[in-house]
Amino acid sequence: MLRVFWCILTRDLTLAMRRRTDILTTLFFFVIVVSLFPLGVGTERSVLAMLGPGVVWVAALLASMLALERLFAADYEDGTLEQMLLTAQPLSLLVLAKVMAHWILTGLPLVLIAPLVGMQYHLSETAIGIMMLSLLLGTPVLSLVGAIGAALTLGLRGGGILLSLLILPLYIPVLVYGAGAVQVSAIDLADTQPYLALLGAFLVAALVFAPVASSAALRISLE
């Protein structure tokens, strides 16, 4: 099973490397949104430090949604997805590999670029560290939950709009606790523990239930 998981993961990463524009689009969108926001609200340090965590998390949320519509679409169009359904391996394992590839390509770069973004908003080193940790815990949840919506809207006309309507309400708790952890870190570092613990709980729950739900949604979409 681990061999099949690794095979699907490396396959998706290899295919993505051949379409680097999709990866760069997500990263540039995140950078542009975060960089343009200070031009609209001014350059006062206190204002930017207060708004920074929320802006970063909203930009990360929207950036992760850009590639969700294509998560299963390419395999659906060329028939690969139907072959996956016929394999002896659990479909949820294959879905988890595809979601991990999506996170490596879209979520991990956002975590790595977070320090540069934090400097734009005059965040302290502690706040930047908490922001990286919250993104590391929260962005996989966005990919896992988004995979459910991508599977449900697979093959539908106007699926991108419907996908947004389905998953945005589910993203709100991750957004609230992710941004909240960074905001309270400026007051007391100990106060961030409940926020990070909840993000960790969301991640565990998503790892357990999201691949199964996505697999069921894929079977429904292909029938």
Backbone hydrogen bonds, N-H to C=O, Kabsch-Sander energy under -0.5 kcal/mol:
donor,donor_aa,acceptor,acceptor_aa,energy
5,F,1,M,-2.5
6,W,2,L,-2.6
7,C,3,R,-2.0
8,I,4,V,-2.5
9,L,5,F,-2.3
10,T,6,W,-2.7
11,R,7,C,-2.1
12,D,8,I,-2.4
13,L,9,L,-2.2
14,T,10,T,-2.5
15,L,11,R,-2.4
16,A,12,D,-2.1
17,M,13,L,-1.9
18,R,14,T,-0.9
19,R,16,A,-1.2
20,R,17,M,-0.5
22,D,19,R,-1.3
23,I,19,R,-0.8
24,L,20,R,-2.7
25,T,21,T,-2.3
26,T,22,D,-1.4
27,L,23,I,-2.0
28,F,24,L,-3.1
29,F,25,T,-2.3
30,F,26,T,-2.0
31,V,27,L,-2.3
32,I,28,F,-2.9
33,V,29,F,-2.5
34,V,30,F,-2.2
35,S,31,V,-2.3
36,L,32,I,-2.4
37,F,33,V,-1.4
39,L,36,L,-0.8
40,G,36,L,-0.8
40,G,37,F,-1.4
41,V,37,F,-1.4
42,G,38,P,-1.7
48,L,44,E,-2.4
49,A,45,R,-2.6
50,M,46,S,-1.5
51,L,47,V,-2.3
52,G,48,L,-2.3
55,V,51,L,-2.3
56,V,52,G,-2.8
57,W,53,P,-2.1
58,V,54,G,-2.3
59,A,55,V,-2.5
60,A,56,V,-2.4
61,L,57,W,-2.4
62,L,58,V,-2.5
63,A,59,A,-2.4
64,S,60,A,-2.2
65,M,61,L,-1.0
66,L,62,L,-0.7
66,L,63,A,-0.9
67,A,63,A,-0.5
68,L,65,M,-0.8
69,E,65,M,-0.6
70,R,67,A,-0.5
71,L,68,L,-1.9
74,A,70,R,-0.7
76,Y,72,F,-2.0
77,E,73,A,-2.3
78,D,74,A,-1.8
79,G,75,D,-0.5
80,T,75,D,-0.7
81,L,75,D,-2.1
83,Q,79,G,-1.4
84,M,80,T,-1.9
85,L,81,L,-1.5
86,L,82,E,-0.8
87,T,83,Q,-0.5
87,T,84,M,-0.9
93,L,90,P,-0.7
94,L,90,P,-1.3
95,V,91,L,-2.5
96,L,92,S,-2.2
97,A,93,L,-1.8
98,K,94,L,-1.9
99,V,95,V,-2.5
100,M,96,L,-2.4
101,A,97,A,-2.0
102,H,98,K,-2.0
103,W,99,V,-2.4
104,I,100,M,-2.6
105,L,101,A,-1.7
106,T,102,H,-2.0
107,G,103,W,-1.6
108,L,103,W,-2.6
110,L,106,T,-0.5
111,V,107,G,-1.6
112,L,108,L,-2.2
113,I,109,P,-1.8
114,A,110,L,-0.6
114,A,111,V,-0.7
116,L,113,I,-0.5
117,V,113,I,-1.6
118,G,114,A,-2.9
119,M,115,P,-1.7
120,Q,116,L,-1.2
121,Y,117,V,-1.1
122,H,119,M,-1.2
123,L,118,G,-2.4
128,I,124,S,-2.4
129,G,125,E,-2.3
130,I,126,T,-2.3
131,M,127,A,-2.4
132,M,128,I,-2.4
133,L,129,G,-2.2
134,S,130,I,-2.8
135,L,131,M,-2.4
136,L,132,M,-2.2
137,L,133,L,-1.7
138,G,134,S,-2.7
139,T,135,L,-2.5
141,V,137,L,-0.5
142,L,138,G,-1.7
143,S,139,T,-1.9
144,L,140,P,-2.6
145,V,141,V,-2.8
146,G,142,L,-2.2
147,A,143,S,-1.6
148,I,144,L,-0.8
148,I,145,V,-0.7
149,G,145,V,-1.3
150,A,146,G,-2.6
151,A,147,A,-2.1
152,L,148,I,-2.1
153,T,149,G,-1.9
154,L,151,A,-0.8
156,L,153,T,-1.8
159,G,156,L,-1.2
162,L,158,G,-1.6
163,L,159,G,-2.7
164,S,160,G,-1.8
165,L,161,I,-2.0
166,L,162,L,-1.8
167,I,163,L,-2.2
168,L,164,S,-2.1
171,Y,167,I,-1.3
171,Y,168,L,-0.7
172,I,168,L,-0.9
172,I,169,P,-0.5
175,L,171,Y,-2.4
176,V,172,I,-2.8
177,Y,173,P,-2.4
178,G,174,V,-2.3
179,A,175,L,-2.3
180,G,176,V,-2.1
181,A,177,Y,-1.8
182,V,178,G,-1.1
183,Q,179,A,-2.0
184,V,180,G,-2.5
185,S,181,A,-0.9
186,A,182,V,-0.6
186,A,183,Q,-0.9
187,I,184,V,-1.3
188,D,184,V,-2.4
191,D,188,D,-1.0
192,T,189,L,-1.3
193,Q,190,A,-1.3
195,Y,191,D,-0.5
196,L,192,T,-2.5
197,A,193,Q,-2.6
198,L,194,P,-2.1
199,L,195,Y,-2.1
200,G,196,L,-2.4
201,A,197,A,-2.2
202,F,198,L,-2.6
203,L,199,L,-2.2
204,V,200,G,-2.3
205,A,201,A,-2.5
206,A,202,F,-2.5
207,L,203,L,-2.5
208,V,204,V,-1.7
209,F,205,A,-2.6
210,A,206,A,-1.9
213,A,209,F,-2.6
214,S,210,A,-3.0
215,S,211,P,-2.1
216,A,212,V,-2.1
217,A,213,A,-2.3
218,L,214,S,-2.4
219,R,215,S,-2.1
220,I,216,A,-1.8
221,S,217,A,-2.3
222,L,218,L,-2.0
223,E,219,R,-0.8
223,E,220,I,-0.6
